[in-house]
């Protein structure tokens, strides 16, 4: 292979490295803001941390539709990130010693997961409806798009009202903090800027890789770009498990999925050629419904709380999640554009 085909892969690795480094730092300063302001940790995990770790999806999507004219990259990244986040549950299962993770986390996560099923299901339906007489529009935006931010806000409010308001700090914690609120906010913004730059760079690299390798942009967006933009979630998830905070890890993953669907609404507004759901491949509906199935498996596991493990490593839930992920990946490669 010559140097030219290797160049986009080198750029890809550079982006991945930047995001992998900036992601945990963003979470650290976000947590510092939480301690200094007194926000509850559950709210931070679902809203602030999930938003922070999903910044790559936001700016990748915006740059994909405004600069790279690649709607398939934008839609594939958002939905692919949702699938990748749920696939991380397999890593949590493997990294969590007995009792299994589904017997250790709170069943309140079903609320967030339920909202995720509704929002992703709506996106899948919009992708299919955009090819029929049900394709209603408001200027260049799909008439269904306002449902997504509305449901996102309702989900955050419902989670806020459901979760006990346990403060993340006491006045004593704030007094002995090693960083001021001003410094925490500044470092948070600077770290976010790094993710913005890397996220804006990614769609161009994705298109270049697709052209170089002869891959469909649907496949690249759903798997390759989605995996890189999900690196902050992966870093936060592993850190939370090592800290003995599985509920924080789960809240971050589920909250990130809600934010990823919100990103699609932003992308639709930013894409001036028409509704992004009509421009993107309908095969993305496979990713949407795959996400719904994987979230359903998670809810079943959370209610059933299985204890059995295969070969002492992972449970049947993880095997099911991997099977769905592989099927969606194959479908994206087979049906994508």
C-alpha positions, 0 to 999 in steps of 0.5 A: 500500500502506498503512502497516499492511501495510508494518509487518511488512516494516519489522520484517523489515528490522530483524531482518535488520539485527540478524542481519547485524551480530551474525553477523560479530561472533559469529564474530570473538569465536568465533575469538578464543576458539579462538585463546586456548584452542588449539582447532583451526581446522577444529574451530572452523569445523565446530562452534563457528562453525557453531553460532554462525551457526545460533543464529537457526534454533535460537531461531526454531524454539523461539519458533515452536513455543512462542509463535507455534504455527507448526510450519510456520515452524519446519520450513520455517526449518530445512530452508530454511536448509539449502537456502539454505546450499547455494545459497551455493556459487553465490556462492562459485563466482562470488567465487573466481577460477581455479582454481574453488573445487571444485579448491581445497577439501579432499575431506575435506568429503565426510565432513560432506556425507555425514552431512548427506545421511543426517540430512536424508534421515531428516527427509524420511522422518519427515515422510512416515512421520508420515502413516502407521501408522509414526507411532510416538511417545514421549509428544509426541515422534516416536520417530525424533527421538532419531536426529538428535542421535545422528547429529549427535554421531557426525558431529562426532566423526568429523570431529574424528578425521578432521581433523588436529589443527592448533592454532589458536594457539601460546603466543606467539599467546595471549601477544600477544592483544589480548583476554582469554579472559574478554572474548572469552567475554563479548562472544560471549555478548552478541552471541549475545543479540542474535541470540536476540532477533532470532531469537525475533522472526522467527516472529511477523513471518513469520506476520504477513507470510503473513497480510498477503500471503496467502502460505502459512506453509510458503513463508514459512518455507522461503524468507523466514525461512530467508534471514534466519536464514542471514544470519550464514552468508552473512556468514561465508562471504563473509568467509572467501573474502575471507580466502583460507580457502575450506575454512573457508567450506565447513566452516561451511556444511556444519556449519550444515546438520548443526546445523539438523537438530539444531534440528528435534529440539529443536523436536520436544521443545519442541512440546507438541501432538505430534510437529512432523513430524506437525503440519507440512506433508508438503510440507516433504519436498520441501525435505528431498529437495532438500537431499539432491540439492544435497548430492549435486551438491556431492559429485560436484563435489568428486570430479570437480573441474570446471574449466569455467565458463559465460561465465567466471563460474560452472560447471555445478555452480552452474547445477545448484544454482540449478535445484534451489533454484528448483524447491524454491521453486516446489514450496513455494509450490505445495504449502505450507499 
